[in-house]
Amino acid sequence: MTFRENLNGVYSANEYLTRMNLMKGYRFPETRTPIHQHQKVAVVGGGNVAMDCARTALRLGAREVHIVYRRSRQETARPARGS
């Protein structure tokens, strides 16, 4: 699978979270961090970082967020539990 991170509105998870949080992209255009705030978002992956991206998109106004993952819900990794 080839990802097209060089397309407008397509970000790696690290870039997206960095722009939105550390660079205060959630305040655009008040800040100088350009970020696309779409109504429909697709997140590729099923781990913790993918969930962070999905939740961030929802908090910032996305009406739909779809998580695209290659495994079923039953096969998704479970969070580590303390003993």
Distance bins in CASP14 RR format, pairs under 12 A and 6 or more apart:
PFRMAT RR
TARGET T0000
AUTHOR 0000-0000-0000
RMODE 2
METHOD distances of the structure
MODEL  1
1 44 0 0 0 0 1 0 0 0 0 0 0
1 45 0 0 0 0 0 1 0 0 0 0 0
1 68 0 0 0 0 0 1 0 0 0 0 0
1 70 0 0 0 0 1 0 0 0 0 0 0
2 10 0 0 0 0 0 1 0 0 0 0 0
2 44 0 0 0 0 0 1 0 0 0 0 0
3 10 1 0 0 1 0 0 0 0 0 0 0
3 11 0 0 0 0 0 1 0 0 0 0 0
3 12 1 0 0 1 0 0 0 0 0 0 0
3 13 0 0 0 0 0 1 0 0 0 0 0
3 15 0 0 0 0 0 1 0 0 0 0 0
3 42 0 0 0 0 0 1 0 0 0 0 0
3 44 1 0 0 1 0 0 0 0 0 0 0
3 45 0 0 0 0 0 1 0 0 0 0 0
3 68 0 0 0 0 0 1 0 0 0 0 0
4 10 1 0 1 0 0 0 0 0 0 0 0
4 11 0 0 0 0 0 1 0 0 0 0 0
4 12 0 0 0 0 0 1 0 0 0 0 0
4 44 0 0 0 0 0 1 0 0 0 0 0
5 11 1 0 0 1 0 0 0 0 0 0 0
5 12 1 0 1 0 0 0 0 0 0 0 0
5 13 0 0 0 0 0 1 0 0 0 0 0
5 14 0 0 0 0 0 1 0 0 0 0 0
5 15 1 0 0 1 0 0 0 0 0 0 0
5 16 0 0 0 0 0 1 0 0 0 0 0
5 44 0 0 0 0 0 1 0 0 0 0 0
6 12 0 0 0 0 0 1 0 0 0 0 0
6 15 0 0 0 0 0 1 0 0 0 0 0
7 36 0 0 0 0 0 1 0 0 0 0 0
8 34 0 0 0 0 0 1 0 0 0 0 0
8 35 0 0 0 0 0 1 0 0 0 0 0
8 36 1 0 0 1 0 0 0 0 0 0 0
8 38 0 0 0 0 0 1 0 0 0 0 0
9 15 0 0 0 0 0 1 0 0 0 0 0
9 16 0 0 0 0 1 0 0 0 0 0 0
9 19 0 0 0 0 0 1 0 0 0 0 0
9 34 0 0 0 0 1 0 0 0 0 0 0
9 35 0 0 0 0 1 0 0 0 0 0 0
9 36 1 0 1 0 0 0 0 0 0 0 0
9 37 0 0 0 0 1 0 0 0 0 0 0
9 38 1 0 0 1 0 0 0 0 0 0 0
9 40 0 0 0 0 0 1 0 0 0 0 0
9 41 0 0 0 0 1 0 0 0 0 0 0
9 42 0 0 0 0 0 1 0 0 0 0 0
9 57 0 0 0 0 0 1 0 0 0 0 0
10 16 0 0 0 0 1 0 0 0 0 0 0
10 35 0 0 0 0 0 1 0 0 0 0 0
10 36 0 0 0 0 1 0 0 0 0 0 0
10 38 0 0 0 0 0 1 0 0 0 0 0
10 41 0 0 0 0 0 1 0 0 0 0 0
10 42 0 0 0 0 1 0 0 0 0 0 0
10 43 0 0 0 0 0 1 0 0 0 0 0
10 44 0 0 0 0 1 0 0 0 0 0 0
11 17 0 0 0 0 1 0 0 0 0 0 0
11 18 0 0 0 0 1 0 0 0 0 0 0
11 19 1 0 0 1 0 0 0 0 0 0 0
11 20 0 0 0 0 1 0 0 0 0 0 0
11 25 0 0 0 0 0 1 0 0 0 0 0
11 33 0 0 0 0 0 1 0 0 0 0 0
11 34 0 0 0 0 0 1 0 0 0 0 0
11 35 0 0 0 0 1 0 0 0 0 0 0
11 36 0 0 0 0 1 0 0 0 0 0 0
11 37 0 0 0 0 0 1 0 0 0 0 0
11 38 0 0 0 0 0 1 0 0 0 0 0
11 41 0 0 0 0 0 1 0 0 0 0 0
11 42 0 0 0 0 0 1 0 0 0 0 0
11 43 0 0 0 0 0 1 0 0 0 0 0
11 44 0 0 0 0 0 1 0 0 0 0 0
11 49 0 0 0 0 0 1 0 0 0 0 0
11 53 0 0 0 0 1 0 0 0 0 0 0
11 56 0 0 0 0 0 1 0 0 0 0 0
11 57 0 0 0 0 0 1 0 0 0 0 0
12 18 0 0 0 0 1 0 0 0 0 0 0
12 19 0 0 0 0 0 1 0 0 0 0 0
12 43 0 0 0 0 0 1 0 0 0 0 0
12 44 0 0 0 0 0 1 0 0 0 0 0
12 45 0 0 0 0 0 1 0 0 0 0 0
12 49 0 0 0 0 1 0 0 0 0 0 0
12 50 0 0 0 0 0 1 0 0 0 0 0
12 53 0 0 0 0 1 0 0 0 0 0 0
13 19 0 0 0 0 0 1 0 0 0 0 0
13 20 0 0 0 0 0 1 0 0 0 0 0
13 21 0 0 0 0 0 1 0 0 0 0 0
13 43 1 0 0 1 0 0 0 0 0 0 0
13 44 0 0 0 0 1 0 0 0 0 0 0
13 45 0 0 0 0 1 0 0 0 0 0 0
13 46 0 0 0 0 0 1 0 0 0 0 0
13 47 0 0 0 0 1 0 0 0 0 0 0
13 48 0 0 0 0 1 0 0 0 0 0 0
13 49 1 0 1 0 0 0 0 0 0 0 0
13 50 1 0 0 1 0 0 0 0 0 0 0
13 51 0 0 0 0 0 1 0 0 0 0 0
13 52 1 0 0 1 0 0 0 0 0 0 0
13 53 1 0 1 0 0 0 0 0 0 0 0
13 54 0 0 0 0 1 0 0 0 0 0 0
13 56 0 0 0 0 1 0 0 0 0 0 0
13 57 0 0 0 0 0 1 0 0 0 0 0
13 67 0 0 0 0 0 1 0 0 0 0 0
14 20 0 0 0 0 0 1 0 0 0 0 0
14 21 0 0 0 0 0 1 0 0 0 0 0
14 22 0 0 0 0 0 1 0 0 0 0 0
14 49 1 0 0 1 0 0 0 0 0 0 0
14 50 0 0 0 0 0 1 0 0 0 0 0
14 52 0 0 0 0 0 1 0 0 0 0 0
14 53 0 0 0 0 1 0 0 0 0 0 0
15 21 0 0 0 0 0 1 0 0 0 0 0
15 22 0 0 0 0 0 1 0 0 0 0 0
15 23 0 0 0 0 1 0 0 0 0 0 0
15 25 0 0 0 0 0 1 0 0 0 0 0
15 33 0 0 0 0 0 1 0 0 0 0 0
15 34 0 0 0 0 0 1 0 0 0 0 0
15 35 0 0 0 0 1 0 0 0 0 0 0
15 36 0 0 0 0 0 1 0 0 0 0 0
15 49 0 0 0 0 0 1 0 0 0 0 0
15 53 0 0 0 0 0 1 0 0 0 0 0
16 22 0 0 0 0 0 1 0 0 0 0 0
16 23 0 0 0 0 0 1 0 0 0 0 0
16 25 0 0 0 0 1 0 0 0 0 0 0
16 26 0 0 0 0 0 1 0 0 0 0 0
16 33 0 0 0 0 0 1 0 0 0 0 0
16 35 1 0 0 1 0 0 0 0 0 0 0
16 36 0 0 0 0 1 0 0 0 0 0 0
16 37 0 0 0 0 0 1 0 0 0 0 0
16 38 0 0 0 0 0 1 0 0 0 0 0
16 41 0 0 0 0 1 0 0 0 0 0 0
16 43 0 0 0 0 1 0 0 0 0 0 0
16 44 0 0 0 0 0 1 0 0 0 0 0
16 49 0 0 0 0 1 0 0 0 0 0 0
16 50 0 0 0 0 0 1 0 0 0 0 0
16 52 0 0 0 0 1 0 0 0 0 0 0
16 53 1 0 1 0 0 0 0 0 0 0 0
16 54 0 0 0 0 0 1 0 0 0 0 0
16 55 0 0 0 0 0 1 0 0 0 0 0
16 56 1 0 0 1 0 0 0 0 0 0 0
16 57 0 0 0 0 1 0 0 0 0 0 0
16 60 0 0 0 0 0 1 0 0 0 0 0
16 62 0 0 0 0 0 1 0 0 0 0 0
17 23 0 0 0 0 1 0 0 0 0 0 0
17 25 0 0 0 0 0 1 0 0 0 0 0
17 26 0 0 0 0 0 1 0 0 0 0 0
17 35 0 0 0 0 0 1 0 0 0 0 0
17 43 0 0 0 0 0 1 0 0 0 0 0
17 48 0 0 0 0 0 1 0 0 0 0 0
17 49 1 0 0 1 0 0 0 0 0 0 0
17 50 0 0 0 0 0 1 0 0 0 0 0
17 51 0 0 0 0 0 1 0 0 0 0 0
17 52 1 0 0 1 0 0 0 0 0 0 0
17 53 1 0 0 1 0 0 0 0 0 0 0
17 54 0 0 0 0 0 1 0 0 0 0 0
17 55 0 0 0 0 0 1 0 0 0 0 0
17 56 1 0 0 1 0 0 0 0 0 0 0
17 57 0 0 0 0 0 1 0 0 0 0 0
17 60 0 0 0 0 0 1 0 0 0 0 0
18 24 0 0 0 0 0 1 0 0 0 0 0
18 25 0 0 0 0 1 0 0 0 0 0 0
18 33 0 0 0 0 1 0 0 0 0 0 0
18 35 0 0 0 0 0 1 0 0 0 0 0
18 49 0 0 0 0 0 1 0 0 0 0 0
18 52 0 0 0 0 0 1 0 0 0 0 0
18 53 0 0 0 0 0 1 0 0 0 0 0
18 56 0 0 0 0 0 1 0 0 0 0 0
19 25 1 0 1 0 0 0 0 0 0 0 0
19 26 0 0 0 0 1 0 0 0 0 0 0
19 27 0 0 0 0 0 1 0 0 0 0 0
19 28 0 0 0 0 1 0 0 0 0 0 0
19 31 0 0 0 0 1 0 0 0 0 0 0
19 32 0 0 0 0 0 1 0 0 0 0 0
19 33 1 0 1 0 0 0 0 0 0 0 0
19 34 0 0 0 0 1 0 0 0 0 0 0
19 35 1 0 1 0 0 0 0 0 0 0 0
19 36 0 0 0 0 1 0 0 0 0 0 0
19 37 0 0 0 0 0 1 0 0 0 0 0
19 53 0 0 0 0 0 1 0 0 0 0 0
19 56 0 0 0 0 0 1 0 0 0 0 0
19 60 0 0 0 0 0 1 0 0 0 0 0
20 26 1 0 1 0 0 0 0 0 0 0 0
20 27 0 0 0 0 1 0 0 0 0 0 0
20 28 0 0 0 0 1 0 0 0 0 0 0
20 31 0 0 0 0 0 1 0 0 0 0 0
20 33 0 0 0 0 1 0 0 0 0 0 0
20 34 0 0 0 0 0 1 0 0 0 0 0
20 35 1 0 0 1 0 0 0 0 0 0 0
20 36 0 0 0 0 0 1 0 0 0 0 0
20 37 0 0 0 0 1 0 0 0 0 0 0
20 41 0 0 0 0 0 1 0 0 0 0 0
20 52 0 0 0 0 1 0 0 0 0 0 0
20 53 0 0 0 0 1 0 0 0 0 0 0
20 55 0 0 0 0 0 1 0 0 0 0 0
20 56 1 0 1 0 0 0 0 0 0 0 0
20 57 0 0 0 0 1 0 0 0 0 0 0
20 58 0 0 0 0 0 1 0 0 0 0 0
20 59 0 0 0 0 1 0 0 0 0 0 0
20 60 1 0 0 1 0 0 0 0 0 0 0
20 61 0 0 0 0 0 1 0 0 0 0 0
20 62 0 0 0 0 0 1 0 0 0 0 0
21 27 0 0 0 0 0 1 0 0 0 0 0
21 31 0 0 0 0 0 1 0 0 0 0 0
21 33 0 0 0 0 0 1 0 0 0 0 0
21 35 0 0 0 0 0 1 0 0 0 0 0
21 52 0 0 0 0 1 0 0 0 0 0 0
21 53 0 0 0 0 0 1 0 0 0 0 0
21 55 0 0 0 0 0 1 0 0 0 0 0
21 56 1 0 0 1 0 0 0 0 0 0 0
21 59 0 0 0 0 0 1 0 0 0 0 0
21 60 0 0 0 0 0 1 0 0 0 0 0
22 31 0 0 0 0 0 1 0 0 0 0 0
22 33 0 0 0 0 1 0 0 0 0 0 0
23 31 1 0 0 1 0 0 0 0 0 0 0
23 32 0 0 0 0 1 0 0 0 0 0 0
23 33 1 0 1 0 0 0 0 0 0 0 0
23 34 0 0 0 0 1 0 0 0 0 0 0
23 35 0 0 0 0 1 0 0 0 0 0 0
24 30 0 0 0 0 1 0 0 0 0 0 0
24 31 1 0 1 0 0 0 0 0 0 0 0
24 32 0 0 0 0 1 0 0 0 0 0 0
24 33 1 0 0 1 0 0 0 0 0 0 0
24 34 0 0 0 0 0 1 0 0 0 0 0
24 35 0 0 0 0 1 0 0 0 0 0 0
24 60 0 0 0 0 0 1 0 0 0 0 0
25 31 1 0 1 0 0 0 0 0 0 0 0
25 32 0 0 0 0 1 0 0 0 0 0 0
25 33 1 0 1 0 0 0 0 0 0 0 0
25 34 0 0 0 0 1 0 0 0 0 0 0
25 35 1 0 1 0 0 0 0 0 0 0 0
25 36 0 0 0 0 0 1 0 0 0 0 0
25 37 0 0 0 0 1 0 0 0 0 0 0
25 56 0 0 0 0 0 1 0 0 0 0 0
25 60 0 0 0 0 1 0 0 0 0 0 0
26 33 0 0 0 0 1 0 0 0 0 0 0
26 35 0 0 0 0 1 0 0 0 0 0 0
26 37 0 0 0 0 1 0 0 0 0 0 0
26 56 0 0 0 0 1 0 0 0 0 0 0
26 57 0 0 0 0 0 1 0 0 0 0 0
26 59 0 0 0 0 1 0 0 0 0 0 0
26 60 1 0 1 0 0 0 0 0 0 0 0
26 61 0 0 0 0 1 0 0 0 0 0 0
27 33 1 0 0 1 0 0 0 0 0 0 0
27 34 0 0 0 0 0 1 0 0 0 0 0
27 35 0 0 0 0 1 0 0 0 0 0 0
27 37 0 0 0 0 0 1 0 0 0 0 0
27 60 0 0 0 0 0 1 0 0 0 0 0
28 34 1 0 0 1 0 0 0 0 0 0 0
28 35 1 0 1 0 0 0 0 0 0 0 0
28 36 0 0 0 0 1 0 0 0 0 0 0
28 37 1 0 0 1 0 0 0 0 0 0 0
28 60 0 0 0 0 1 0 0 0 0 0 0
29 35 0 0 0 0 1 0 0 0 0 0 0
29 37 0 0 0 0 0 1 0 0 0 0 0
35 41 0 0 0 0 0 1 0 0 0 0 0
35 56 0 0 0 0 0 1 0 0 0 0 0
35 57 0 0 0 0 0 1 0 0 0 0 0
35 60 0 0 0 0 1 0 0 0 0 0 0
36 57 0 0 0 0 0 1 0 0 0 0 0
36 60 0 0 0 0 0 1 0 0 0 0 0
36 62 0 0 0 0 0 1 0 0 0 0 0
37 56 0 0 0 0 0 1 0 0 0 0 0
37 57 0 0 0 0 1 0 0 0 0 0 0
37 58 0 0 0 0 0 1 0 0 0 0 0
37 59 0 0 0 0 0 1 0 0 0 0 0
37 60 1 0 1 0 0 0 0 0 0 0 0
37 61 1 0 0 1 0 0 0 0 0 0 0
37 62 1 0 0 1 0 0 0 0 0 0 0
37 63 0 0 0 0 0 1 0 0 0 0 0
38 57 1 0 0 1 0 0 0 0 0 0 0
38 58 0 0 0 0 0 1 0 0 0 0 0
38 60 0 0 0 0 1 0 0 0 0 0 0
38 61 0 0 0 0 1 0 0 0 0 0 0
38 62 1 0 0 1 0 0 0 0 0 0 0
38 63 0 0 0 0 1 0 0 0 0 0 0
38 64 0 0 0 0 1 0 0 0 0 0 0
38 65 0 0 0 0 1 0 0 0 0 0 0
38 66 0 0 0 0 0 1 0 0 0 0 0
39 57 0 0 0 0 1 0 0 0 0 0 0
39 58 0 0 0 0 0 1 0 0 0 0 0
39 60 0 0 0 0 0 1 0 0 0 0 0
39 61 1 0 0 1 0 0 0 0 0 0 0
39 62 1 0 0 1 0 0 0 0 0 0 0
39 63 1 0 1 0 0 0 0 0 0 0 0
39 64 1 0 0 1 0 0 0 0 0 0 0
39 65 0 0 0 0 0 1 0 0 0 0 0
40 57 0 0 0 0 1 0 0 0 0 0 0
40 58 0 0 0 0 0 1 0 0 0 0 0
40 61 0 0 0 0 0 1 0 0 0 0 0
40 62 1 0 0 1 0 0 0 0 0 0 0
40 63 1 0 0 1 0 0 0 0 0 0 0
40 64 1 0 1 0 0 0 0 0 0 0 0
40 65 0 0 0 0 1 0 0 0 0 0 0
40 66 1 0 0 1 0 0 0 0 0 0 0
41 50 0 0 0 0 0 1 0 0 0 0 0
41 53 0 0 0 0 1 0 0 0 0 0 0
41 54 1 0 0 1 0 0 0 0 0 0 0
41 55 0 0 0 0 0 1 0 0 0 0 0
41 56 0 0 0 0 1 0 0 0 0 0 0
41 57 1 0 1 0 0 0 0 0 0 0 0
41 58 0 0 0 0 1 0 0 0 0 0 0
41 59 0 0 0 0 0 1 0 0 0 0 0
41 60 0 0 0 0 1 0 0 0 0 0 0
41 61 0 0 0 0 1 0 0 0 0 0 0
41 62 1 0 1 0 0 0 0 0 0 0 0
41 63 0 0 0 0 1 0 0 0 0 0 0
41 64 1 0 0 1 0 0 0 0 0 0 0
41 65 1 0 1 0 0 0 0 0 0 0 0
41 66 1 0 0 1 0 0 0 0 0 0 0
41 67 0 0 0 0 1 0 0 0 0 0 0
41 68 0 0 0 0 0 1 0 0 0 0 0
42 50 0 0 0 0 0 1 0 0 0 0 0
42 53 0 0 0 0 0 1 0 0 0 0 0
42 54 0 0 0 0 1 0 0 0 0 0 0
42 57 0 0 0 0 1 0 0 0 0 0 0
42 62 0 0 0 0 0 1 0 0 0 0 0
42 64 0 0 0 0 1 0 0 0 0 0 0
42 65 1 0 0 1 0 0 0 0 0 0 0
42 66 1 0 1 0 0 0 0 0 0 0 0
42 67 1 0 0 1 0 0 0 0 0 0 0
42 68 1 0 1 0 0 0 0 0 0 0 0
42 69 0 0 0 0 0 1 0 0 0 0 0
43 49 0 0 0 0 1 0 0 0 0 0 0
43 50 1 0 1 0 0 0 0 0 0 0 0
43 51 0 0 0 0 1 0 0 0 0 0 0
43 52 0 0 0 0 1 0 0 0 0 0 0
43 53 1 0 1 0 0 0 0 0 0 0 0
43 54 1 0 1 0 0 0 0 0 0 0 0
43 55 0 0 0 0 1 0 0 0 0 0 0
43 56 0 0 0 0 1 0 0 0 0 0 0
43 57 1 0 0 1 0 0 0 0 0 0 0
43 58 0 0 0 0 0 1 0 0 0 0 0
43 62 0 0 0 0 0 1 0 0 0 0 0
43 64 0 0 0 0 0 1 0 0 0 0 0
43 65 1 0 0 1 0 0 0 0 0 0 0
43 66 1 0 0 1 0 0 0 0 0 0 0
43 67 1 0 1 0 0 0 0 0 0 0 0
43 68 1 0 0 1 0 0 0 0 0 0 0
43 69 0 0 0 0 1 0 0 0 0 0 0
44 50 1 0 0 1 0 0 0 0 0 0 0
44 53 0 0 0 0 1 0 0 0 0 0 0
44 54 0 0 0 0 0 1 0 0 0 0 0
44 65 0 0 0 0 0 1 0 0 0 0 0
44 66 0 0 0 0 1 0 0 0 0 0 0
44 67 0 0 0 0 1 0 0 0 0 0 0
44 68 1 0 1 0 0 0 0 0 0 0 0
44 69 1 0 0 1 0 0 0 0 0 0 0
44 70 0 0 0 0 1 0 0 0 0 0 0
45 51 0 0 0 0 1 0 0 0 0 0 0
45 52 0 0 0 0 0 1 0 0 0 0 0
45 53 0 0 0 0 1 0 0 0 0 0 0
45 54 0 0 0 0 1 0 0 0 0 0 0
45 66 0 0 0 0 0 1 0 0 0 0 0
45 67 1 0 0 1 0 0 0 0 0 0 0
45 68 1 0 0 1 0 0 0 0 0 0 0
45 69 1 0 1 0 0 0 0 0 0 0 0
45 70 1 0 0 1 0 0 0 0 0 0 0
45 71 0 0 0 0 1 0 0 0 0 0 0
45 76 0 0 0 0 1 0 0 0 0 0 0
45 77 0 0 0 0 0 1 0 0 0 0 0
46 52 0 0 0 0 0 1 0 0 0 0 0
46 53 0 0 0 0 1 0 0 0 0 0 0
46 54 0 0 0 0 1 0 0 0 0 0 0
46 66 0 0 0 0 0 1 0 0 0 0 0
46 67 1 0 0 1 0 0 0 0 0 0 0
46 68 0 0 0 0 1 0 0 0 0 0 0
46 69 1 0 1 0 0 0 0 0 0 0 0
46 70 0 0 0 0 1 0 0 0 0 0 0
46 71 0 0 0 0 1 0 0 0 0 0 0
46 72 0 0 0 0 0 1 0 0 0 0 0
46 73 0 0 0 0 0 1 0 0 0 0 0
46 75 0 0 0 0 0 1 0 0 0 0 0
46 76 1 0 0 1 0 0 0 0 0 0 0
46 77 1 0 0 1 0 0 0 0 0 0 0
46 78 0 0 0 0 0 1 0 0 0 0 0
46 79 0 0 0 0 0 1 0 0 0 0 0
47 53 0 0 0 0 1 0 0 0 0 0 0
47 54 0 0 0 0 1 0 0 0 0 0 0
47 67 0 0 0 0 1 0 0 0 0 0 0
47 69 0 0 0 0 1 0 0 0 0 0 0
47 70 0 0 0 0 0 1 0 0 0 0 0
47 71 0 0 0 0 0 1 0 0 0 0 0
47 76 1 0 0 1 0 0 0 0 0 0 0
47 77 1 0 0 1 0 0 0 0 0 0 0
47 78 0 0 0 0 0 1 0 0 0 0 0
47 79 0 0 0 0 1 0 0 0 0 0 0
48 54 0 0 0 0 0 1 0 0 0 0 0
48 55 0 0 0 0 0 1 0 0 0 0 0
48 76 0 0 0 0 0 1 0 0 0 0 0
48 77 0 0 0 0 1 0 0 0 0 0 0
48 78 0 0 0 0 0 1 0 0 0 0 0
48 79 1 0 0 1 0 0 0 0 0 0 0
48 80 0 0 0 0 0 1 0 0 0 0 0
49 55 0 0 0 0 0 1 0 0 0 0 0
49 56 0 0 0 0 0 1 0 0 0 0 0
49 67 0 0 0 0 0 1 0 0 0 0 0
49 77 0 0 0 0 0 1 0 0 0 0 0
50 56 0 0 0 0 0 1 0 0 0 0 0
50 57 0 0 0 0 0 1 0 0 0 0 0
50 65 0 0 0 0 0 1 0 0 0 0 0
50 66 0 0 0 0 0 1 0 0 0 0 0
50 67 1 0 0 1 0 0 0 0 0 0 0
50 68 0 0 0 0 1 0 0 0 0 0 0
50 69 1 0 0 1 0 0 0 0 0 0 0
50 70 0 0 0 0 0 1 0 0 0 0 0
50 76 0 0 0 0 0 1 0 0 0 0 0
50 77 0 0 0 0 0 1 0 0 0 0 0
51 57 0 0 0 0 0 1 0 0 0 0 0
51 58 0 0 0 0 0 1 0 0 0 0 0
51 65 0 0 0 0 0 1 0 0 0 0 0
51 67 1 0 0 1 0 0 0 0 0 0 0
51 69 0 0 0 0 0 1 0 0 0 0 0
51 76 0 0 0 0 0 1 0 0 0 0 0
51 77 0 0 0 0 0 1 0 0 0 0 0
51 79 0 0 0 0 1 0 0 0 0 0 0
52 58 0 0 0 0 0 1 0 0 0 0 0
52 59 0 0 0 0 0 1 0 0 0 0 0
52 65 0 0 0 0 0 1 0 0 0 0 0
52 67 0 0 0 0 0 1 0 0 0 0 0
53 59 0 0 0 0 0 1 0 0 0 0 0
53 60 0 0 0 0 0 1 0 0 0 0 0
53 62 0 0 0 0 0 1 0 0 0 0 0
53 65 0 0 0 0 1 0 0 0 0 0 0
53 66 0 0 0 0 0 1 0 0 0 0 0
53 67 0 0 0 0 1 0 0 0 0 0 0
53 68 0 0 0 0 0 1 0 0 0 0 0
54 60 0 0 0 0 0 1 0 0 0 0 0
54 62 0 0 0 0 1 0 0 0 0 0 0
54 64 0 0 0 0 0 1 0 0 0 0 0
54 65 1 0 1 0 0 0 0 0 0 0 0
54 66 0 0 0 0 1 0 0 0 0 0 0
54 67 1 0 1 0 0 0 0 0 0 0 0
54 68 0 0 0 0 0 1 0 0 0 0 0
54 69 0 0 0 0 0 1 0 0 0 0 0
55 61 0 0 0 0 0 1 0 0 0 0 0
55 62 0 0 0 0 0 1 0 0 0 0 0
55 65 0 0 0 0 1 0 0 0 0 0 0
55 67 0 0 0 0 0 1 0 0 0 0 0
56 62 0 0 0 0 1 0 0 0 0 0 0
56 65 0 0 0 0 1 0 0 0 0 0 0
57 63 0 0 0 0 1 0 0 0 0 0 0
57 64 0 0 0 0 1 0 0 0 0 0 0
57 65 1 0 1 0 0 0 0 0 0 0 0
57 66 0 0 0 0 0 1 0 0 0 0 0
57 67 0 0 0 0 0 1 0 0 0 0 0
58 64 0 0 0 0 1 0 0 0 0 0 0
58 65 1 0 1 0 0 0 0 0 0 0 0
58 66 0 0 0 0 0 1 0 0 0 0 0
58 67 0 0 0 0 0 1 0 0 0 0 0
59 65 0 0 0 0 0 1 0 0 0 0 0
67 73 0 0 0 0 0 1 0 0 0 0 0
67 76 0 0 0 0 1 0 0 0 0 0 0
69 75 0 0 0 0 1 0 0 0 0 0 0
69 76 1 0 0 1 0 0 0 0 0 0 0
69 77 0 0 0 0 0 1 0 0 0 0 0
70 76 0 0 0 0 0 1 0 0 0 0 0
71 77 0 0 0 0 1 0 0 0 0 0 0
END
